[in-house]
Amino acid sequence: MIPSATESTFEATVLQSPVPVMVNFWAPWCGLCKVILPILGQFQADWEGRVQVVTVNADENLRLSSTYRLVTLPTLLLFDRGEVCQRLEGLPGKAELRLLLNACLDRRLPVSDYTLKLPTYS
């Protein structure tokens, strides 16, 4: 199960995280938001310990929705060291998620230290 964050826990859960955090902004009425959950669950399992995945209900956390200027759901924001480093709006595929994370990790790690075994999605 993917943990959730709220306005009161967002700073500790996301902004102060020692690992990159992928935040899934969703709403209960959003059909695509339901479709993406299994993809994010698999993504979380594959990248456990290297990336954290959390969800934020956009309807219940309007301040966060406004701060990050959400215009469509689902919206995925990848945070690294408290900053947004990538953004995807709509329903991304597994390949797009992998590229999003790779782009963030490429900037995070020195090239000589980049020895992660990246998961392959079919």
N, C-alpha and C positions, 0 to 999 in steps of 0.2 A: 504494500500500500504506500502511496506517495503522501508524505506529510504535507500539511497545509501551513501557511503563514498568514498572519493578519497584520493590520496596521501596528498593533502593539508588539508583535514579535518579529516584524520584518527586519529591523536593524540587526538584531542579534542573529537571526536565522540566515539572512541573506548578506547584508552589507558587511558584517564582521566575520563571515565564514572564511576559514583558512584555505578552502578549496573553491573552485568555480561553482556557481549555483545557477541552474536553469530554472527560471520561474515561469510557470504556466498560468497565465491569467485566463480565467474561464467564467462561465455563468451557467446556472442550472438549465436555462432555457435554450442554450446553444447546442445544437446537434453536432457540429464539428468538434466541439469541446469533448463530447462523449466519445467520439471516434478516436481522438488522439490519445486518450488515457492508456490504452494497452500499449501503444507505441512508446509512450513515456515510461511506463512501468518496465518494459523490456530494456529501454535505454538506461534506466536507473540501475537495473540489475547488472548490465554489462559493464557499466562504468563505476560500480560501487567503490567507494574510497577515493576516487579521483574527481568525481563530480557529484554534487548533490542536486536532486530534483525536488522542487516544492511547488504546490499549487496555491493560487490566491483567487478567491471568489471576488471578481471585479465588482459585482453588485453590492456586496457587503463591505467592501473596502474602497469606497469612492475616492478617498484622498490619494491612495496609491494609484488608482486608475487615472486620476487627474495628473498626478506628478509625472507618470510615465506616458502620458498622452495617448491612451489607448483609443483607437478608432475602430478596431475590429477584434473579434474574438474567434478562436483563441489567438492570443499573442504570447510568444515565447521571448523572454529576455534572458540573455546569458550574462551573469554578473561575474566579474573577477576583481578581487580586491576592492569591493564596494562600488565598482563602476560598471555600467552597461558596456559590454564589449561586442555584443551581437544582438540582433533583433530579427525575429521572424513573425510575420502576421499571416493568419490563415492556417491551413492544414499542411504542414511540411511532411515530406517523406523521410524515411530513415536515412537516406543518403544526405539529404539537406541537414538533418540534425548532426550527422557525423562531420560534415564540412564546417558547420557552425562551431562545433566544439574544437575541431582541429585548428581552426583559425585562431581561436582564443588561446589554446594551449601552445601553439607555435610562438605566440608573442610572450607567453608566460615563462617558458623554459629556454635556457640557452641551448643552442643547436647541439652542442656536445653532450648535453644531458637528455636529449630527446630520444629515450629508449623505450617508451611506452608501447606495449603491444595493443594496437587498436582493434576493437571488435569489428567483425565483418558482418554486415547485414545483407540478407538476401531479398 
